[in-house]
Amino acid sequence: MVNPAYDGPASAGASTEGTSADVTPGSAAQTSSGPGATSNVTEEGSSSGSGEASSSSETGSPGTTGSAMACAAAPPADAPCNAEESDCDSCDDGVCTIECMGNQECAGRSLLCAAGMPCEVRCAGEQSCSQATVVCPPGHACEVRCVAHQACSQSVVQCGDAACSMHCSGSSQACYQGSFECGAADSTMTCGQAQDALPGLDAGRSRCACTATGC
């Protein structure tokens, strides 16, 4: 998935002017629009059913929006953990950790990361985070791990303005019909195995990489 506001070299098959995209046989191209810009999304399929969308995050102009420095932003904690205003189970080493280990433990919930530190959400039980919404911190890195059958099925991950990732493994339905809303920095969905239904990528806010690999 490539966003024209991103200042690095465009990925193969996408015009640097954002005016056209080349689609190879057997692949599907999807185009979405954000305020003032058009995002070109390319998802490549294979005979095994896996899909991949990619864009580059090479060096741009440091200090400018879309530069490699800004796109990879992952600042350390700058505020204490506030358990009353978040769903953190622990804040060890300056990371808010939300653990949903049992079957359907966090299903249907809104999982709120602490605002002042990086966040990691672990969904390790069957349907543990099914239909849940993960709200990442506004200015810190966020990582969501879905490692069981339908662990994050129909869930929504709302990335913030720092690096953001979602990992789907342990089942071909770990992230079944999920939604990954890319943030302003690099946002990456990675699948350890192909998913029966490709989780949706929303590049509406993205100014950097918004990619899905192995899904």
N, C-alpha and C positions, 0 to 999 in steps of 0.2 A: 504494500500500500504506500503510495507516494503522495506527499503534499507539496504543492508548488511553492508555498511560503518557506519551505525548508531550504537552507542556503547551501547544502552540499550537492555533489554531483547526482544527477537523477539516475535511477536504476535503469537497467537495460530494458528497452522497449518503451520508455516514456520520454516524451519531448521535454527539453529543458524549459520550453516556453509554456508548458501546461496546455498546449493546444491540441495535441494528439497523442495516441498511445497505440503501439503495435501489439496485436494480440496473436500469439502463436497458436497453431492448430491444436485443439483439445483444451484450450484454456478459455476462461471467461473473464471479461473485464467489466468492472462496475465503477460508476462515477458518482461521487457525492459532492454536494456543494456546501461550503461554509461561508460565513460572512465575507464578502469581498474576494473570495478565491474559490477555485475548483480543485477538488482532490481526485486524483486518479487512483483507483484501486485495482490491482491485478492479482487474481488468485489462480495459481497454476495447479491443475489436477494431474494425477498419474493413474496408471492402470490399477494400482493398489488402492486407489480411492483417497490418497492423501492430498492435501492442498497446501499451497504455500503462497503467501503474499509478502512482497519484500520491497524495501526502499533503503537507500544508503544513508548513513549518518557520518559521512566523512567531514573533514575540516571545512568550516565556513569561516566567517570573519569573527574572531573572538570578540565578545562583548556585544554582539548583535543578536537579535532574535533569530533562531534557527541555526546558530553557530554550533560547532561540535561541543564547545564548552557548555553552552546553555542547554543543549539537547541531552547531555549526559548528566545533568545536575542531580546530585544526591547528597545534599548537605546533611551534616550531623544534627543531632537533637539540639534545639535551642530553647526548650522549655521543659519543665518537669511534667511527669505523667499525671494526668487528671482523670482518675478512674470514674469519677462521678459524671464526667462529661464525655466519656468514651466507653467502648466495650473491651478495652485492653484487659487481658487476663494477667499479664505481667508486663513490666517495662525494663527488663534486664538489659544492661549495656546500651541503654538509650534507644531501645527498639520496642515499640508497642506490639505485643504479640496477642492475637486473638485465636483461640484454639476451639475448633468445633470437631471433636474427635468421635463422638458417638453418632449413631444413626439418627438422622433428622434433628440433630442437636440444635442447629442454628437455622433450620429451615424457615423460610418466610420472614426472617428478621432483617432489620437494617443494622449492619455491623459498622459502627462508627470508629474510625481510627483516631488516636489522639492527635491534636492539631500540631503540636510542636516537635514531632520526632518521626523518624521512619516507621513504617508499619509492615507487619507480616501477618497474613491471615492463613491459617492451616485448616483445610477442610478434608478430614481423613476418614470420615465415616460415610456409609451409604446414605446418599441424599442429605448429608450433613449440612450443606449450605444451599440446598435446593430452593429456588425462588427467593433467595436472599439478595440484598443489595449491599455491596461493600463500598463504603464512602472513604476514599483514601484521603490522607492529610493534604491540605492545599499546597504546601511548599516543601514536602519531603517525599523520599522514595517510598514506593508501595509494592509489595509482592504478595500475590494470592496463589496458594498451592491447592490444587484439587486432585486428590490422589486415590479416589475410590469410585465405585460405580455410581454414576449420577451425583457425585459429590457436589458439583456446581451446576446441575441441570437447571436451565431457565433462570440462572442467577445473572446479576448485573454488577459489573465492576466499574466504578466511576473513578478514573484516574485524576490526580491533581496536577500540579505544575512541575513536578520533578519526575525522574525516571520511574517507570511503572511496568510491571510484568504480571502475567498470569500463566501458570503452568498446569497442564492437563495430562494426567497419566494414570495408569492402573486400570483403565477401562476405556473402551471405545465410546462410552457415553459419559465420561468424567465431566465434560463441559457441554453436555447435550443441550442444544438450543440456547446456550448462554449468550451474553452480550458483553463486549469489552469496549468501553468508551475511552478512547485514547485521550491523553492529556496533552499539555503544551510541550512536554519534553518527550524523549524517546519512550515509546510504549510498545511492548512486545508480548505477543501470545505465543507460547511454545507448547506443542503437543508431543508427548512421548510416543503416542501411537495415533493413527488416523481416527478422527471422530466420525460417528455415524451421521451426525448433522453438524456442519461447520459452524462454530460459534461466530456470531456476528461481530464485525469490526465497525465502530462508529468513529470516523475521523473528523467529526465536526469541529473539535477544538484544537486538533493537532497542528503544530507548526514544525514538527520534526518527523522522525520515523514512526510509522504506525503499521506494524507488521504481524503476520501470522506465519509460523513455520511448523511444518510437519502435521498440520491439522487436516 
